[in-house]
Amino acid sequence: MAVDVHNSIVVDVTGVAFEDHGAAVEFSWPEIQSVHYKASPNGKALMMAVILPNGQFYECVVQAKPRAQLGQWFAQLAAVLGYYRPTGW
């Protein structure tokens, strides 16, 4: 789980959920084609995208405060995504 004042990203047994300024969307693992994530250009935020089989994609950005939190999120994401999608995308 990555959370800031306005946004959140949750990756768990059910799939991926984004909340962006109060608007929420959830994706179950069977409906997800791929998940991509990276640090923002300034290194202060987690940027994640969920790609669906029909080509639609959804993005969410969560600010890391303190900045060290970003490294922890990356480590957790690698483990969780590897567990739920062990064969890759």
KELUM-109958 format. One record per residue: x, y, z of N, C-alpha, C in turn; residue in one letter. Coordinates in steps of 0.001 Angstrom, whole numbers, plus 500000, padded with zeros to 6 digits. Example, Ala and Ser with C-alpha at 12.3 -4.5 7.8 and 13.67 -1.06 7.14 Angstrom:
KELUM-109958
    n_x    n_y    n_z   ca_x   ca_y   ca_z    c_x    c_y    c_z code
 513190 494310 507800 512300 495500 507800 513200 496700 507800    A
 512850 497750 507080 513670 498940 507140 512900 500030 507870    S
//
This chain:
KELUM-109958
    n_x    n_y    n_z   ca_x   ca_y   ca_z    c_x    c_y    c_z code
 500843 498834 500000 500000 500000 500000 500897 501240 500000    M
 500587 502153 499095 501259 503448 499030 500179 504519 499145    A
 500370 505443 500083 499340 506438 500361 499977 507798 500574    V
 499339 508837 500019 499707 510213 500352 498432 510958 500735    D
 498481 512243 500814 497340 513046 501251 496139 512912 500312    V
 496385 512760 499009 495302 512750 498023 495066 511412 497338    H
 496092 510574 497229 496014 509381 496392 496472 508136 497137    N
 496086 506972 496608 496571 505713 497161 496623 504640 496086    S
 497533 503702 496307 497669 502521 495466 497699 501325 496409    I
 496847 500330 496132 496828 499105 496920 496984 497936 495954    V
 497956 497070 496234 498164 495850 495459 498056 494705 496459    V
 497069 493818 496236 496859 492729 497181 496282 491505 496472    D
 495751 490584 497247 495239 489330 496716 494131 489531 495685    V
 493363 490610 495796 492259 490828 494861 492681 491501 493572    T
 493792 492225 493580 494256 492937 492389 494889 494261 492746    G
 494563 495287 491962 495136 496624 492146 493999 497624 492271    V
 494135 498538 493222 493139 499592 493417 493840 500937 493464    A
 493266 501911 492794 493763 503286 492800 492697 504188 493410    F
 493134 505186 494150 492262 506274 494549 492995 507561 494223    E
 492338 508427 493470 492932 509688 493028 491981 510818 493379    D
 492317 511576 494403 491498 512701 494855 490035 512291 495061    H
 489829 511131 495695 488481 510676 496023 487824 509776 494991    G
 488329 509724 493766 487794 508824 492738 488539 507495 492824    A
 487798 506410 492960 488414 505102 493145 488094 504165 491983    A
 489048 503303 491672 488859 502273 490655 489635 501035 491101    V
 489047 499862 490863 489666 498604 491256 489766 497684 490045    E
 490855 496909 490002 491098 495959 488920 491423 494611 489535    F
 490703 493563 489125 491004 492219 489617 492130 491635 488765    S
 492872 490684 489337 494001 490107 488598 493597 489546 487232    W
 492457 488851 487089 492102 488307 485772 491893 489375 484694    P
 491522 490595 485067 491275 491632 484063 492499 492497 483768    E
 493616 492246 484439 494829 493047 484249 495764 492355 483267    I
 496163 493081 482242 497158 492544 481317 498565 492759 481877    Q
 498841 493965 482391 500148 494241 482969 500079 495414 483937    S
 501093 495485 484791 501254 496573 485746 502669 497099 485579    V
 502795 498406 485470 504101 499042 485335 504234 500105 486409    H
 505438 500247 486942 505653 501300 487931 507076 501826 487826    Y
 507229 503076 488222 508539 503721 488206 508496 504927 489130    K
 509666 505471 489385 509756 506708 490162 509458 507876 489237    A
 508898 508924 489807 508671 510145 489029 510024 510742 488645    S
 510057 511606 487634 511336 512200 487216 512104 512887 488353    P
 511391 513460 489319 512081 514127 490422 512407 513167 491572    N
 512028 511892 491439 512334 510893 492452 511543 511017 493737    G
 510440 511745 493698 509653 511971 494910 508303 511270 494914    K
 508008 510489 493875 506688 509854 493805 506760 508503 493105    A
 505816 507648 493450 505605 506377 492785 504568 506601 491694    L
 504890 506210 490476 503962 506299 489348 503627 504866 488933    M
 502336 504519 488916 501928 503171 488532 500854 503231 487463    M
 500926 502275 486538 499924 502148 485483 499433 500707 485441    A
 498138 500553 485250 497514 499254 485025 497036 499249 483586    V
 497443 498223 482825 497059 498086 481423 496062 496928 481322    I
 494942 497185 480661 493920 496163 480460 494099 495510 479093    L
 493558 494308 478885 493718 493615 477600 493230 494407 476390    P
 492251 495296 476571 491739 496067 475434 492572 497309 475136    N
 493675 497482 475850 494556 498615 475609 494316 499813 476508    G
 493198 499827 477220 492954 500932 478151 494001 500879 479258    Q
 494360 502062 479754 495282 502094 480882 494845 503154 481876    F
 495210 502905 483107 494878 503798 484214 496160 504060 484981    Y
 496318 505285 485435 497535 505665 486143 497201 506298 487485    E
 498135 506173 488407 498013 506826 489699 499415 507220 490158    C
 499511 508368 490812 500789 508872 491327 500623 509144 492809    V
 501550 508609 493609 501530 508804 495058 502865 509424 495471    V
 502802 510540 496174 503993 511234 496646 504597 510485 497835    Q
 505916 510348 497836 506625 509690 498931 507208 510745 499864    A
 506733 510752 501101 507278 511652 502106 507483 510843 503371    K
 508669 510605 503782 509918 511105 503219 510286 510354 501940    P
 511237 510898 501226 511640 510317 499947 512098 508868 500099    R
 512667 508516 501247 513119 507141 501493 511967 506147 501408    A
 510754 506611 501628 509572 505752 501542 509441 505131 500146    Q
 509888 505844 499134 509791 505351 497754 510543 504031 497593    L
 511731 503941 498144 512505 502698 498066 511804 501543 498747    G
 511151 501810 499859 510399 500772 500563 509224 500310 499717    Q
 508522 501252 499099 507404 500877 498231 507870 500014 497074    W
 509006 500372 496452 509516 499572 495338 509826 498151 495772    F
 510454 497997 496924 510786 496660 497421 509518 495849 497671    A
 508517 496460 498272 507262 495760 498550 506527 495415 497259    Q
 506509 496332 496305 505824 496074 495037 506448 494907 494292    L
 507758 494856 494245 508431 493751 493553 508024 492413 494166    A
 507984 492355 495489 507620 491106 496165 506154 490749 495933    A
 505266 491709 496069 503829 491436 495927 503482 491081 494482    V
 503976 491852 493529 503681 491538 492125 504290 490198 491727    L
 505476 489895 492231 506097 488596 491955 505294 487437 492528    G
 504647 487668 493655 503843 486630 494293 502543 486389 493532    Y
 501840 487457 493201 500543 487313 492559 500627 487094 491062    Y
 501713 487491 490447 501912 487282 489003 503284 486661 488761    R
 503541 485465 489317 504892 484884 489257 505388 484563 487858    P
 504488 484391 486910 504915 484067 485545 505193 485324 484731    T
 505031 486479 485375 505284 487739 484656 504071 488170 483865    G
 504301 489089 482963 503210 489679 482194 503340 489219 480784    W
//
